[in-house]
Amino acid sequence: MLTLKLKVGESLLLGDDVRVFIKEDLGGGQVRVSISAPRSVNVERIGKLRTDELQCALGVSQ
């Protein structure tokens, strides 16, 4: 699993066509993000998961 520390105004590029923008620091460990992706890409909010569930969802082997 990759862990990154980003600032407001920075973004991540996932693959060739999915970009995640850090829009606003809401404080308390929360940020507002925007996601730009083709309609063919399914984007879901997962919420809090146990580490093993998250790794499985991301396809990361332990």
C-alpha positions as CSV (number, residue, x, y, z in Angstrom):
1,M,0.0,0.0,0.0
2,L,1.2,3.5,-0.9
3,T,0.7,6.3,1.6
4,L,1.1,9.9,0.5
5,K,1.0,13.2,2.2
6,L,-0.5,15.9,0.0
7,K,-1.3,19.6,0.3
8,V,-4.4,21.4,-0.8
9,G,-4.1,22.1,-4.5
10,E,-2.1,19.0,-5.2
11,S,-3.5,15.9,-7.1
12,L,-2.8,12.3,-7.8
13,L,-3.0,10.7,-11.3
14,L,-4.2,7.1,-11.2
15,G,-3.6,5.3,-14.5
16,D,-4.0,7.5,-17.5
17,D,-7.3,9.1,-16.9
18,V,-8.3,9.2,-13.2
19,R,-7.2,12.3,-11.2
20,V,-7.9,12.9,-7.5
21,F,-7.6,16.6,-6.4
22,I,-7.1,17.7,-2.8
23,K,-9.5,20.7,-2.6
24,E,-9.8,21.8,1.0
25,D,-8.4,21.0,4.4
26,L,-11.5,20.6,6.7
27,G,-9.4,20.1,9.8
28,G,-9.6,17.2,12.2
29,G,-7.8,14.9,9.8
30,Q,-10.4,15.4,7.0
31,V,-10.0,16.8,3.5
32,R,-12.4,17.6,0.7
33,V,-11.4,15.8,-2.6
34,S,-12.7,16.0,-6.2
35,I,-12.3,13.0,-8.6
36,S,-12.1,13.3,-12.3
37,A,-12.7,10.0,-14.1
38,P,-14.4,8.7,-17.3
39,R,-18.0,7.6,-16.8
40,S,-16.8,4.0,-17.4
41,V,-14.8,4.1,-14.1
42,N,-16.8,3.1,-11.0
43,V,-16.1,5.5,-8.1
44,E,-17.4,4.5,-4.7
45,R,-16.9,5.8,-1.2
46,I,-15.7,2.9,1.0
47,G,-15.6,4.5,4.4
48,K,-13.6,3.0,7.3
49,L,-12.5,-0.6,6.7
50,R,-10.2,-2.9,8.5
51,T,-6.7,-2.9,7.0
52,D,-7.1,-6.4,5.6
53,E,-10.4,-5.5,3.9
54,L,-8.9,-2.4,2.4
55,Q,-5.9,-4.4,1.1
56,C,-8.2,-7.0,-0.4
57,A,-10.3,-4.2,-2.1
58,L,-7.2,-2.7,-3.5
59,G,-5.8,-6.1,-4.6
60,V,-2.8,-5.9,-2.4
61,S,-1.5,-9.2,-1.2
62,Q,-0.3,-9.5,2.4
